[in-house]
Amino acid sequence: MYLDYSSVQKDWEPLLSVFFKSSVGCSLKEFLQTRFSYGAVIYPPRPFLALELTSLAQTRVVIVGQDPYHGPGQAQGLAFHVAPSCKIPPSLKNIHKELARDLSIVPPSSGELSGWAKQGVLLLNAVLTVEDGKPASHAKKGWEVLTDSILSAVAEDPTPKVFMLWGNYAQTKEKLIQSVGNNHLILKANHPSPLSALRPPVPFIGCGHFSKANQWLCEHREQPIDWAQFSLSEPAQQSLNF
């Protein structure tokens, strides 16, 4: 079953159970079933992967995305991440560029970010499914209600966390986060896409979010993220030598 969430971390299960019993959750299920019946190709194959790899209790950093990639084999259920076999998308290339500039991390050869997820970086898209070649095709169908509740649950937890909001859409979540929790750091910058990564008001390239996140975590006696550990199966990248 496509919406089977039995593999998510246990502390997410009650939240998902409540959502899919609600009228919005039932409407979303009906919408997806209808689209499947019409032969729509829907990505990703595991829409709840972010909740499988990162538990609520483990979450220390949240990176908010908008919509899954809509090309074959790209979307895997983690914001900005793509399968190792896929070409690295432009936005993710700019994330790699900022990591190199900020922390001297050698850009990896693939678009994997599962290593971040296992360390407590919740890579959450606001919309968890999309149709082949149709960006935002599943927006405003109910996913946002679920993912807003996930963000609220993370923000309500008193353990200090970092929320990275890149671009106008992600920044609409700031009030939601602030309304339920004030013990967190919110970092805002332009989206890492080539259209905005170098533009004002806060260019993504040069934002320093990765080092700022680790500084905040250390100041609050939390374990920093090894941003060079991109993959679960590969060793961490070495630092660049200048």
Backbone torsions as a table, in degrees:
resi	resn	phi	psi	omega
1	MET	NA	130.8	-172.1
2	TYR	-62.0	-38.9	-177.5
3	LEU	-96.1	27.9	176.3
4	ASP	-71.9	118.5	-179.2
5	TYR	-112.0	23.9	-177.6
6	SER	-67.9	-15.2	-178.6
7	SER	-95.8	-0.6	179.0
8	VAL	-70.9	160.6	176.2
9	GLN	-59.3	144.9	-170.3
10	LYS	-57.9	-32.8	-176.5
11	ASP	-77.6	-5.7	172.2
12	TRP	-91.2	-21.6	-171.1
13	GLU	-56.5	-46.5	-179.2
14	PRO	-59.0	-38.9	-179.2
15	LEU	-64.8	-44.5	179.4
16	LEU	-68.3	-37.9	179.7
17	SER	-61.4	-45.1	178.6
18	VAL	-62.2	-43.3	-177.8
19	PHE	-62.9	-48.2	-174.2
20	PHE	-75.7	-8.0	170.8
21	LYS	-92.4	-11.1	-179.2
22	SER	-78.8	167.3	179.2
23	SER	-64.4	-36.8	178.9
24	VAL	-67.3	-43.4	178.8
25	GLY	-63.2	-41.9	178.5
26	CYS	-65.6	-38.5	177.5
27	SER	-64.6	-39.6	177.8
28	LEU	-63.4	-44.9	178.6
29	LYS	-60.1	-42.8	179.8
30	GLU	-63.9	-41.5	178.5
31	PHE	-60.2	-47.1	-179.1
32	LEU	-65.3	-40.7	177.8
33	GLN	-62.3	-39.5	178.3
34	THR	-64.4	-44.2	-180.0
35	ARG	-64.3	-40.3	176.1
36	PHE	-61.3	-41.0	-177.8
37	SER	-65.2	-25.9	177.4
38	TYR	-88.8	3.9	176.1
39	GLY	87.7	14.3	179.6
40	ALA	-65.2	141.2	174.1
41	VAL	-94.4	117.2	-172.5
42	ILE	-115.5	134.6	177.1
43	TYR	-115.8	155.8	-6.4
44	PRO	-87.1	171.0	179.5
45	PRO	-67.9	-26.5	179.0
46	ARG	-127.5	85.4	-174.4
47	PRO	-65.3	-17.4	-177.1
48	PHE	-102.9	19.9	-174.6
49	LEU	-59.1	-36.9	179.0
50	ALA	-58.5	-36.3	-179.2
51	LEU	-82.9	-14.8	174.6
52	GLU	-80.2	-39.5	-174.8
53	LEU	-87.4	-26.5	-174.9
54	THR	-126.1	117.8	178.1
55	SER	-81.2	162.8	174.7
56	LEU	-60.5	-46.0	-177.9
57	ALA	-64.1	-30.8	-176.2
58	GLN	-83.0	-20.5	-170.9
59	THR	-62.2	124.4	177.0
60	ARG	-120.7	-25.9	178.7
61	VAL	-135.1	139.7	174.9
62	VAL	-121.0	126.4	172.5
63	ILE	-113.0	119.3	-173.9
64	VAL	-96.5	121.6	172.3
65	GLY	-106.0	177.4	-177.1
66	GLN	-106.0	-53.2	-169.0
67	ASP	-146.3	143.7	177.0
68	PRO	-64.3	155.5	171.3
69	TYR	-59.6	146.1	-172.9
70	HIS	-112.4	17.7	176.0
71	GLY	-99.7	157.5	-178.7
72	PRO	-55.9	128.1	174.7
73	GLY	76.6	-4.4	-175.8
74	GLN	-75.8	-63.8	-173.1
75	ALA	-66.6	133.4	-179.0
76	GLN	-125.6	-4.2	-179.3
77	GLY	106.0	6.8	176.0
78	LEU	-124.9	131.0	179.9
79	ALA	-58.1	132.4	176.7
80	PHE	73.1	-17.5	-178.9
81	HIS	-78.3	144.3	169.6
82	VAL	-131.2	160.6	179.1
83	ALA	-61.4	150.6	-178.8
84	PRO	-56.8	-28.0	-177.4
85	SER	-79.4	-9.9	-175.7
86	CYS	-92.4	149.7	172.0
87	LYS	-62.3	140.0	-178.4
88	ILE	-71.7	123.2	-179.5
89	PRO	-66.1	157.3	-177.2
90	PRO	-57.4	-40.8	-179.9
91	SER	-62.9	-40.3	179.5
92	LEU	-70.1	-33.6	174.7
93	LYS	-60.5	-38.9	178.8
94	ASN	-70.9	-31.8	172.6
95	ILE	-62.0	-43.0	177.0
96	HIS	-62.5	-39.4	179.0
97	LYS	-63.0	-41.7	-179.6
98	GLU	-69.4	-35.5	174.8
99	LEU	-62.5	-40.0	178.4
100	ALA	-66.0	-42.7	179.9
101	ARG	-68.8	-42.7	-173.3
102	ASP	-79.0	-44.1	-172.3
103	LEU	-126.6	9.5	178.4
104	SER	57.0	38.1	179.5
105	ILE	-91.5	128.2	179.1
106	VAL	-62.9	127.2	177.8
107	PRO	-58.7	134.5	-178.7
108	PRO	-76.8	169.3	-178.7
109	SER	-89.0	-7.5	179.7
110	SER	-132.1	173.7	-179.4
111	GLY	-96.5	22.4	-179.7
112	GLU	-68.6	138.3	171.4
113	LEU	-133.2	13.5	-178.0
114	SER	-63.4	-27.5	176.8
115	GLY	-64.9	-32.9	174.4
116	TRP	-67.4	-45.5	-176.7
117	ALA	-58.1	-40.4	-178.9
118	LYS	-71.2	-15.1	177.6
119	GLN	-92.3	-3.9	-179.8
120	GLY	109.0	18.4	174.2
121	VAL	-97.3	108.3	179.9
122	LEU	-80.3	109.5	-177.4
123	LEU	-96.7	85.5	-167.1
124	LEU	-108.9	116.7	167.8
125	ASN	-80.0	146.6	177.9
126	ALA	-69.6	-32.5	176.8
127	VAL	-116.4	131.6	-169.8
128	LEU	-99.5	-6.0	177.4
129	THR	-138.6	161.4	179.4
130	VAL	-157.7	157.1	176.7
131	GLU	-96.9	150.8	-177.9
132	ASP	-52.6	121.7	176.0
133	GLY	72.9	10.6	-176.3
134	LYS	-129.8	82.2	-179.7
135	PRO	-58.8	142.2	178.7
136	ALA	62.8	18.3	-177.8
137	SER	-68.3	-19.5	178.3
138	HIS	-113.2	17.2	175.0
139	ALA	-71.2	147.6	176.7
140	LYS	61.0	30.4	175.3
141	LYS	-107.9	-1.1	177.2
142	GLY	129.9	-21.8	-178.3
143	TRP	-57.9	-37.3	-176.1
144	GLU	-62.7	-31.1	177.3
145	VAL	-64.3	-43.1	178.8
146	LEU	-66.3	-49.1	-174.9
147	THR	-70.3	-29.5	172.4
148	ASP	-64.5	-38.1	178.5
149	SER	-68.2	-32.7	175.7
150	ILE	-65.9	-46.6	177.6
151	LEU	-60.3	-40.7	178.7
152	SER	-63.2	-42.0	179.9
153	ALA	-62.9	-39.8	178.6
154	VAL	-66.7	-43.6	-178.2
155	ALA	-68.7	-31.2	179.7
156	GLU	-69.3	-25.7	178.4
157	ASP	-68.2	129.0	-173.8
158	PRO	-72.6	-15.6	179.6
159	THR	-61.7	128.6	-177.1
160	PRO	-57.8	133.5	-178.6
161	LYS	-136.1	165.2	177.1
162	VAL	-116.4	128.8	175.3
163	PHE	-109.8	121.3	177.2
164	MET	-101.5	114.2	-177.0
165	LEU	-114.0	103.9	-175.2
166	TRP	-107.3	114.8	178.4
167	GLY	95.0	164.3	-174.6
168	ASN	-60.9	-40.9	-176.9
169	TYR	-64.4	-49.9	-179.5
170	ALA	-59.8	-34.8	-177.0
171	GLN	-72.6	-13.6	172.6
172	THR	-67.1	-16.0	-179.7
173	LYS	-84.6	-5.1	-176.4
174	GLU	-60.7	-46.5	-178.9
175	LYS	-63.1	-37.3	178.1
176	LEU	-60.8	-45.5	-179.1
177	ILE	-65.6	-45.8	-177.8
178	GLN	-67.5	-27.7	-176.1
179	SER	-71.0	-20.6	-176.6
180	VAL	-118.1	-9.9	-179.3
181	GLY	-159.4	136.0	-178.1
182	ASN	-120.0	7.1	-174.8
183	ASN	-97.6	26.3	-172.1
184	HIS	-127.9	162.5	175.8
185	LEU	-101.6	126.5	176.1
186	ILE	-109.2	119.6	179.5
187	LEU	-109.1	128.3	-177.1
188	LYS	-124.0	139.8	175.5
189	ALA	-156.8	171.2	173.4
190	ASN	-61.8	161.0	175.3
191	HIS	-65.3	146.0	179.9
192	PRO	-73.9	6.1	178.5
193	SER	-64.9	152.6	-179.3
194	PRO	-56.9	-26.5	-179.2
195	LEU	-69.6	-25.2	-172.8
196	SER	-130.6	-8.5	-171.1
197	ALA	-61.1	-28.4	-177.0
198	LEU	-109.7	4.7	-175.2
199	ARG	-95.0	156.7	172.4
200	PRO	-71.5	166.3	11.7
201	PRO	-83.1	-29.2	179.4
202	VAL	-130.0	90.6	-179.6
203	PRO	-56.9	140.1	177.9
204	PHE	-65.8	-45.3	177.0
205	ILE	-70.8	112.9	-176.2
206	GLY	110.5	-2.4	-175.5
207	CYS	-72.2	-27.6	178.1
208	GLY	67.4	24.5	-174.5
209	HIS	-63.3	-32.7	-174.6
210	PHE	-71.3	-43.0	176.6
211	SER	-71.4	-35.8	177.9
212	LYS	-64.2	-39.4	178.4
213	ALA	-62.0	-46.4	-178.9
214	ASN	-66.5	-37.1	177.2
215	GLN	-61.8	-44.7	178.6
216	TRP	-61.2	-46.6	-179.8
217	LEU	-61.0	-44.1	179.6
218	CYS	-64.5	-40.2	179.2
219	GLU	-62.8	-26.9	-179.5
220	HIS	-104.1	21.3	174.9
221	ARG	59.1	35.8	175.2
222	GLU	-110.4	151.1	-179.6
223	GLN	-67.4	127.3	177.5
224	PRO	-70.0	164.6	179.0
225	ILE	-89.6	136.1	170.0
226	ASP	-85.0	90.9	-175.0
227	TRP	-67.4	-14.8	178.3
228	ALA	-83.0	-8.0	179.4
229	GLN	-92.2	83.8	-175.2
230	PHE	-79.1	-33.9	-171.6
231	SER	-120.0	153.5	175.5
232	LEU	-72.9	-25.7	-170.1
233	SER	-106.7	-7.9	-177.0
234	GLU	-115.8	150.6	176.4
235	PRO	-65.5	157.2	179.3
236	ALA	-60.7	147.9	178.0
237	GLN	-68.4	149.9	175.3
238	GLN	-80.6	163.5	177.6
239	SER	-80.9	151.2	175.5
240	LEU	-72.8	148.4	175.6
241	ASN	-110.2	123.0	-178.9
242	PHE	-108.0	NA	NA
